[in-house]
């Protein structure tokens, strides 16, 4: 079964340039077809420019971090989430939205990825303004996630092109032509540093073959590609590093290649596309081009939009003549982000990931870098064919049976083969291991300064040591430094992105600090990575309850209860039952709430007063909601009246208030103030 299923969002225009009318339709094989609500969507050109201008301001605030950037902005810039929500609410309304959520639910049940394929027609007169939309920022506010960053969704731009396509099986060695161009009359870029980073990756992995073309000209690129194809060793990827821009005469995008004299050679989109129209074995063109003007002056948002449209026209022109896929930048991008983007993309491609998956993982990597958090939406994937990999990981080297048996015996007898690492493990020296273990012991004894010193030494030796970052985050959180704690939790996730435990810790930290919309994506990812980690389900339920979405909370809490192992997760089961009762009361289903609350109370330890008080409080609330105040008073009396003098919990105080509201015929006997019991 194909793990990816398409959700096609097709947008067509009619009317004149001043008053265009956009018709939106959606299709998905999982759930049928849908149309926009009762007729076409009507958007003006001003609406389009306003949304894209907001996206430009987001990128500008991420790239320009000096005082001048803040002085230029008279009004607060919209956040990526605000822009993405606006886009989603505009194009996923009515039946289209219903179809999307239905398809997403089915895809999750079947463990498939829902690929949002924004279908655009390059021949449509309104293609340029439609292509200006930052589709990669689409934000689903119901599930609190960017569609382009989620593990269960992806976003690609699919151009409707009629030219034929012959699929070529991916090779076991990925050959990349790295075309570097930084002419003398353009601003200096860190192209050599990025080229060196990619070459180093190739040196570490022989499956990647890199050929660098310095001072790249159009003739040099075509000649190199043609020669490789004729030798039956074609390049699968053309990776361009340099400047891009806009021809003011034709309003057409262009690349600045290098002329013989070393200055710039302007190559318009149509000329570049024509030169590569034979495809020459290419499966992907990666345009890591920085938008620029020849003078290097700063751009106002309207002029920047024209430049972005120009570079997008280069990508669409290449796809139109037959290039299967093009990755291009839709906003300015810093050198740091460009380096990280390329390195992560090729690592994922060598692992056999599809192009869309590699782009998504590269975006996620940018999220974890503090200096580039708003730049993850900059890369755009244009394609005209189904998503596929550009590299096939080679099969293991075939060995003779006798040799294989000998090696296996050696491994089992003498332990010659290192044990495989789990998703949360990292190889480290014995010295590092002792430092981290000693720091953890000191932290438990509240020797925070000594623990911090050891962790700092460990991180100085191994900056990507996830367990050290997680321990440091714990210390920072206890010392009242939540932002520093968050940075360390994120660093742990970045170092071991497939570790469910680090995702859970980050999500739980967000939830406990009131950052529920940030918590949910991390906790969802933790559940995907380890479906048996019941605490992730509990934190998900709490986050959705905080956001007043009790239906979603109930769904995840019930899913967590189904994962509880008999006797092994007793405390987790109690918290899941207690919070499920809370969610069902909030949903207006008090009759159903009493059963899980009753089971939680029966299982909770008799001396855990805080936990038992909270459970009884929700049982009393359920009785009130079902119209049984006498039963509510009886439950409150049974828990709080004449129980001696245990420490007073917050729930006991709330019980006294509820008893007063219900005119219960008793006075709660509150004990001495203090703290005790569990929280959940």
Secondary structure, 3 states (H helix, E strand, C coil): CCCEEEEEEEEEEECCCCCCEEEEEEEECCCEEEECCCCCECCCHHHHHHHHHHHHHHHHHHHCCCHHHHHHCCCCCCCHHHHHHHHHHHHCCHHHHHHHHHHHHHHHHCCCEEEEEEEECCCCCCHHHHHHCCHHHCEECCCCEECCCCCCEEEEEEECCCCCCCCCCCECCEEEEEEECCCCCCCCCCHHHHHHHHHHHHHHCCCEEEEEECCCCHHHHHHHHHHHHHCCCCCCEEEEEEEEEEECCCCEEEEEEECCCCCEEEEEHHHHHHHCCCCCCCCEEEEEEEECCCCCCCCCHHHHHHHHHHHHHHHHHHHHCCCCEEEEECCCCCHHHHHHHHHHHHHHHHCCCEHHHHHHHHHHHHHCCHHHCCCCCCEEEEECCCCCECECCCCCCCCCHHHHHHHHHHHHHHCCCCCCCCCCCCCCCHHHHHHHHHHHHHHHCCCHHHHHHHHHHHHHHCCCCHHHHHHHHHHHHHCCCHHHHHHHHHHHHHHCCCCHHHHHHHHHHHHHCCCHHHHHHHHHHHHHHCCCCHHHHHHHHHHHHHCCCHHHHHHHHHHHHHHCCCCCCHHHHHHHHHHHHHHHHHHCCHHHHHHHHHHHHHHCCCCCHHHHHHHHHHHHHHHHHCCCHHHHHHHHHHHHCCCCCCCECHHHHHHHHHHHHCCCCCCCCCCCECCCCCCC
